[in-house]
Amino acid sequence: MPGNPNEIKLVNNAMSNATRRKIMNFLENGERSTEEIGGEIGKTMLDFHLKVLQQASLIELKEGTAKLSEYGRNFLKGKEDKGEEKNADLSKAKPVEIAEVRQLLPCIADSSKFRVIANMAPPLGGTLKVLEPLFPRGRYSDRINALIMQKGEIITTIYGTGKVTMTMIKNEGEAGEALENLKSTINEAIAKGVAPAPREKVRVEPMEIYKYLPQTNCGKCSEQSCYTFAIKLMSGEASLDKCTPLKEPGYSTNQEHLQVLTAYI
């Protein structure tokens, strides 16, 4: 049964994916063949999803069949007992303003676009965590007390201190519009007094991660190919720092995108 931090991470990773959650629910009624699971859920990457669930000790695989492990059954029961989470309280939060745009610098990876640094006041501090559901591709990081979100090429990070950064901005006009939209979204939630209930995590596929990797198959990560490395990232068996080419200046934007994508896994 998972107990240490690494094992808990495997469980969280396994259950963050909609396909794997469907497999778990399908197995709730008893043991099934992999053919039955494929017919119900779909055969795309089925072996991969089953392996991830097995590594997390949520299911048992044997001779073409799968069933919930004892821990898997207890896990689902615990989810049912927990019930729906309530909306987060924002009644004490104050409306924010974009105090200033301090810098507009060329992006390292694409000098035709800009990196924006701005200030938001008053600082939102820990309130950022409950604002995460407002943004379809938003992810809160406890480690840096920041809310990171992605929309197209643009990656926006709001820090608890009030600092706001944006990358891959076309011009000052786009920066102003994006910051105004950000402020409006946050202030609408504050005016209502509640943030939306936690949403399901964004589904990220290996190919989406692969397209931001160097795609040189250099082997420095000890994997046969960049795509294999992407799959290992998905399953929690590898970390981004193993890809040393990403540390080169030309890949800085790719690395920022990958940090956002892997936060959803």
C-alpha positions in Angstrom: 0.0 0.0 0.0 1.4 3.4 -1.0 2.7 5.4 2.0 6.0 7.2 1.3 6.1 10.4 -0.8 7.3 8.7 -4.0 4.5 6.1 -3.8 1.9 8.8 -3.1 3.3 10.7 -6.2 2.7 7.6 -8.3 -0.9 7.4 -7.1 -1.5 11.1 -7.8 0.0 10.8 -11.2 -2.1 7.7 -12.0 -5.4 9.3 -11.0 -4.7 12.7 -12.7 -5.5 11.2 -16.1 -9.2 10.9 -17.2 -8.6 7.6 -19.1 -7.1 5.9 -16.1 -9.9 7.1 -13.8 -12.4 5.5 -16.3 -10.4 2.3 -16.1 -10.6 2.3 -12.3 -14.3 2.9 -12.4 -14.8 0.2 -15.0 -12.9 -2.3 -12.8 -15.1 -1.4 -9.8 -17.5 -4.2 -10.8 -14.9 -6.9 -10.9 -12.1 -8.4 -12.9 -12.0 -7.7 -16.6 -10.0 -8.8 -19.6 -7.8 -6.3 -21.3 -10.0 -6.8 -24.4 -13.1 -5.8 -22.5 -11.3 -2.8 -21.1 -10.1 -1.7 -24.5 -13.6 -2.1 -25.9 -15.1 0.1 -23.2 -12.3 2.7 -22.7 -10.5 2.6 -26.0 -7.2 0.8 -27.0 -5.1 3.9 -27.5 -2.1 3.6 -25.1 -4.1 1.1 -23.1 -1.0 -0.9 -22.1 0.7 2.3 -20.9 -2.3 3.4 -18.8 -2.6 -0.1 -17.2 1.1 -0.1 -16.4 0.9 3.3 -14.7 -2.1 2.0 -12.5 -0.2 -1.2 -11.7 3.0 0.8 -10.7 0.8 2.8 -8.3 -0.5 -0.4 -6.7 -4.1 0.5 -7.8 -4.7 -2.6 -10.0 -3.3 -6.1 -10.4 -2.5 -7.4 -13.9 -2.4 -11.2 -14.7 -2.5 -13.1 -18.0 -4.5 -10.6 -20.0 -6.8 -9.6 -17.1 -6.9 -6.7 -14.7 -8.7 -6.1 -11.4 -8.6 -3.5 -8.6 -6.1 -4.2 -5.9 -7.2 -4.0 -2.3 -5.7 -0.6 -2.1 -7.4 0.4 -5.3 -10.8 -0.6 -3.9 -10.2 1.3 -0.7 -9.0 4.3 -2.7 -12.2 4.5 -4.7 -14.3 4.0 -1.6 -12.4 6.9 0.1 -13.1 9.1 -2.9 -16.9 8.4 -2.5 -16.9 8.9 1.2 -15.1 12.3 0.8 -17.9 13.6 -1.4 -17.9 16.9 -3.3 -15.5 19.6 -2.3 -17.0 22.9 -1.4 -16.2 26.1 -3.2 -13.3 28.1 -1.7 -14.1 31.2 0.3 -12.8 34.4 -1.2 -14.9 36.8 1.0 -11.8 38.3 2.6 -9.8 38.9 -0.6 -9.5 42.4 -2.0 -9.8 43.4 -5.7 -6.5 43.7 -7.5 -5.0 46.2 -9.8 -2.0 46.0 -12.2 0.2 48.6 -10.4 2.8 48.8 -13.1 4.5 47.1 -16.0 8.1 47.3 -14.9 10.0 45.7 -17.8 9.4 44.6 -21.4 12.4 42.5 -22.5 13.1 40.4 -25.6 12.6 36.7 -25.1 15.8 34.7 -25.2 14.4 32.0 -27.5 12.6 34.4 -29.9 13.9 38.0 -30.0 10.8 39.1 -32.0 8.7 38.5 -28.8 8.8 39.8 -25.3 9.0 38.8 -21.7 6.9 41.1 -19.4 7.4 41.7 -15.7 4.6 43.5 -13.9 3.2 44.1 -10.4 -0.2 43.2 -9.1 -1.5 44.9 -5.9 -2.5 44.1 -3.3 -0.4 40.8 -3.3 -2.7 37.8 -3.3 -0.4 35.6 -1.2 -2.0 32.2 -0.3 -5.3 33.2 -2.0 -3.6 32.2 -5.3 -4.1 28.5 -4.5 -7.9 28.8 -4.5 -7.9 30.8 -7.8 -6.3 27.9 -9.7 -9.7 26.5 -11.0 -10.4 29.9 -12.7 -7.8 29.1 -15.4 -8.2 26.0 -17.7 -4.4 25.5 -17.8 -3.6 26.9 -14.4 -1.5 25.1 -11.8 -0.6 26.4 -8.3 2.9 25.6 -6.9 3.4 25.5 -3.2 7.1 25.5 -3.6 7.3 29.0 -5.1 3.8 30.2 -4.0 2.9 31.0 -7.5 0.0 30.3 -10.0 1.3 29.3 -13.4 -1.0 29.2 -16.4 -0.6 28.7 -20.2 -2.7 30.0 -23.1 -1.3 29.2 -26.5 2.4 30.1 -26.4 2.0 32.6 -23.5 3.0 31.4 -20.1 1.9 33.6 -17.2 3.1 33.3 -13.6 1.5 35.2 -10.7 3.6 35.1 -7.5 2.2 35.6 -4.0 4.4 38.7 -3.7 2.4 40.4 -6.4 5.0 39.9 -9.2 3.6 38.8 -12.6 5.7 37.5 -15.5 4.6 36.7 -19.0 6.6 35.1 -21.9 6.2 35.1 -25.7 4.2 38.4 -25.8 4.0 40.0 -29.3 4.0 43.6 -28.2 3.1 46.1 -25.4 -0.5 46.2 -26.6 -0.9 42.4 -26.2 0.7 42.6 -22.8 -1.7 45.3 -21.6 -4.8 43.3 -22.9 -3.6 40.0 -21.3 -2.9 41.7 -17.9 -6.4 43.4 -18.0 -8.1 40.1 -18.8 -6.2 38.5 -15.9 -7.2 41.2 -13.5 -10.9 41.0 -14.6 -11.0 37.2 -14.2 -9.6 37.4 -10.6 -11.8 40.4 -9.6 -15.0 38.7 -10.8 -14.3 35.7 -8.6 -13.4 38.0 -5.6 -16.7 40.0 -6.2 -18.7 36.7 -6.0 -16.8 35.7 -2.8 -16.1 32.2 -4.0 -13.8 30.5 -6.5 -15.0 27.5 -8.6 -14.8 24.1 -7.1 -11.5 22.2 -8.0 -11.7 21.0 -11.6 -10.3 17.8 -13.1 -6.6 18.1 -14.1 -5.7 18.9 -17.7 -5.0 15.8 -19.7 -1.5 15.9 -21.1 -0.3 13.3 -23.7 3.3 12.2 -24.3 3.2 13.7 -27.8 2.5 17.2 -26.4 5.5 16.9 -24.1 7.6 15.4 -27.0 7.1 18.4 -29.3 8.9 20.7 -26.7 11.8 18.3 -26.2 15.0 18.8 -28.4 14.0 15.7 -30.6 17.7 14.9 -31.2 17.6 11.4 -29.5 21.0 12.2 -28.1 20.7 9.7 -25.3 22.0 12.0 -22.6 19.0 11.2 -20.5 19.8 7.5 -20.7 16.7 6.8 -22.8 16.7 5.5 -26.4 14.7 8.5 -27.8 13.1 11.8 -26.8 9.7 10.2 -27.1 10.6 7.4 -24.7 11.8 10.1 -22.3 8.4 11.9 -22.7 6.6 8.7 -21.7 8.9 8.3 -18.7 8.1 11.9 -17.7 4.4 11.0 -17.9 4.8 8.0 -15.6 6.9 9.9 -13.1 10.0 7.7 -13.8 12.1 10.6 -15.1 12.5 14.3 -14.4 13.2 17.2 -16.7 16.7 17.9 -15.3 17.8 14.6 -17.0 17.5 16.4 -20.4 20.7 18.4 -20.3 20.2 20.1 -23.7 17.2 21.9 -22.3 19.6 23.9 -20.1 21.1 25.5 -23.3 19.9 29.1 -24.0 18.2 28.2 -27.2 15.8 25.8 -25.4 14.8 28.2 -22.5 11.3 28.7 -23.8 10.8 25.0 -24.4 11.9 24.4 -20.8 9.3 26.9 -19.5 6.5 25.2 -21.5 7.6 21.7 -20.3 7.7 22.9 -16.7 4.1 23.9 -17.1 3.0 20.7 -18.8 4.7 18.4 -16.3 3.0 20.3 -13.5 -0.3 18.9 -14.8 1.0 15.2 -14.7 
